[in-house]
Amino acid sequence: MSRPALEVADIFRDRGPAWRRANAGHVSLEQLKVMSAIENCRTAALGGHVARCEDCAYTTIAYNSCRNRHCPKCQGAAAKEWLADREADLLPVPYYHVVFTLPATIADIAYQNKAVIYDLLFKASAETLVTIAADPKHLGARVGVTSVLHTWGSALTHHPHVHMIVPGGGISPDGERWVACRKGFFLPVRVLSRLFRRLFLEKLIVAHKAGHLKFFGNHAALANAKAFAAYLAPLRRTEWVVYAKRPFGGPQAVLAYLSRYTHRVAIANSRLIALDQHGVTFRWKDYRVEGRERQKIMTLATGEFIRRFLIHVLPKGFNRIRHYGLLARGACAGNIARARELLAIKKREDTPTETIADADKPRCPCCGGRMILIEVFVRGETPRHSPTAPTRAIRIDTS
């Protein structure tokens, strides 16, 4: 019988209480709430429901999910719902993937100022892309942008960056034609990088002057304006990393990509290998290495694993998926409709399909029949019905 897969929830339940006691006073309320939510996810603590197969009476108990956006187990369903809403916005044009990354020097102070600096990262990167795309020397069009914030590297280190999904073209300034980018090329990354650097540093200095930044520990001296200016000076002479990937194959490829990126959390349960006296072992990618050697195994002390996971907890209410330009929420529907007119595409019919809604309907693991709800129980209650005992394969000797 195969061992059950290890989950972040298992690590939190097993080692979390001791870690919380050892780090009392150094953990935020939001981080504690995330730990509690993940620990209780799909357990009796959150209540649940009982389902029974209408054909063979096979019965299962399903506990409620925590629905916390930092929970690795809950993000699959959330991604599907989000993708279903976004599908109608896709255009039949090539899509590009652009990544804006903050330098390590900025990432160091971003951890102490998450809401402010992550917000500046969103705004500066979006303004950069929209500005360069509107320049007649480059594309000369109004483009749409979907931005997704990631704060982690593959080894759970603090690595703030935004992933952007952008249609390969936009609407002309007069609104009368669709302007397509050159085949296989969207915008020059060096131009994007330098404008991004300037805009971000300008916005960061304004935030500092307004007293919106807080500094602690080794960075306490940066509260002084001159010290802060000296800290930023080297960044004005370095190249900031902006990366543009080749275009996607089409709208469906965009959806497949978004399903992996929009609702990803610091680490997926599928990457976890073991929890033992040595710590937590997991798979990671070393992007400095090419080929099969890129895939590596890492073991972290359990306390360090928990700490690294929690540094990616976002401030309460912070939106990590944002839309800009043609896709800005207020005007998105009208802009998409106009783009379709200019591309001479008929309006998509909103016909229901089985792709998402029906595919997620539970089926009986024994006979494939339809499972129907027979009981709902709340937190602290014990269900009246019992689950069907696991079936075992019976070997029949036919010799």
HUFEN-V460816 format. One record per residue. SS is DSSP state (H for helix, E for strand, C for the rest). Layout:
{{SS} {SS}}
This chain:
{{C} {C} {C} {C} {C} {C} {C} {H} {H} {H} {H} {H} {H} {H} {H} {H} {H} {H} {H} {H} {H} {H} {C} {C} {C} {C} {C} {C} {H} {H} {H} {H} {H} {H} {H} {H} {H} {H} {H} {H} {C} {C} {C} {H} {H} {H} {C} {E} {E} {E} {E} {E} {E} {C} {C} {C} {C} {C} {E} {E} {E} {E} {E} {C} {C} {C} {C} {C} {C} {C} {C} {C} {C} {C} {H} {H} {H} {H} {H} {H} {H} {H} {H} {H} {H} {H} {H} {H} {H} {C} {C} {C} {C} {C} {E} {E} {E} {E} {E} {E} {E} {C} {C} {H} {H} {H} {H} {H} {H} {H} {C} {C} {C} {H} {H} {H} {H} {H} {H} {H} {H} {H} {H} {H} {H} {H} {H} {H} {H} {H} {H} {H} {H} {H} {C} {C} {C} {C} {C} {C} {C} {E} {C} {E} {E} {E} {E} {E} {E} {E} {E} {E} {C} {C} {C} {C} {C} {E} {E} {E} {E} {E} {E} {E} {E} {E} {E} {C} {E} {E} {E} {C} {C} {C} {C} {C} {C} {E} {E} {E} {C} {C} {C} {C} {C} {C} {C} {C} {H} {H} {H} {H} {H} {H} {H} {H} {H} {H} {H} {H} {H} {H} {H} {H} {H} {H} {H} {H} {H} {C} {C} {C} {C} {C} {C} {C} {H} {H} {H} {H} {H} {H} {H} {C} {H} {H} {H} {H} {H} {H} {H} {H} {H} {H} {H} {H} {H} {C} {C} {C} {C} {E} {E} {E} {E} {C} {C} {C} {C} {C} {H} {H} {H} {H} {H} {H} {H} {H} {H} {H} {H} {C} {C} {C} {C} {C} {C} {C} {H} {H} {H} {E} {E} {E} {E} {E} {C} {C} {E} {E} {E} {E} {E} {E} {E} {C} {C} {C} {C} {C} {H} {H} {H} {H} {E} {E} {E} {E} {E} {E} {C} {H} {H} {H} {H} {H} {H} {H} {H} {H} {C} {C} {C} {C} {C} {C} {C} {C} {C} {C} {E} {E} {E} {E} {E} {C} {C} {C} {C} {C} {C} {H} {H} {H} {H} {H} {H} {H} {H} {H} {H} {H} {C} {C} {C} {C} {C} {C} {C} {C} {C} {C} {C} {C} {C} {C} {C} {C} {C} {C} {C} {C} {E} {C} {C} {C} {C} {C} {C} {E} {E} {E} {E} {E} {E} {E} {E} {C} {C} {C} {C} {C} {C} {C} {C} {C} {C} {C} {C} {C} {C} {C} {C} {C} {C} {C} {C} {C} {C}}
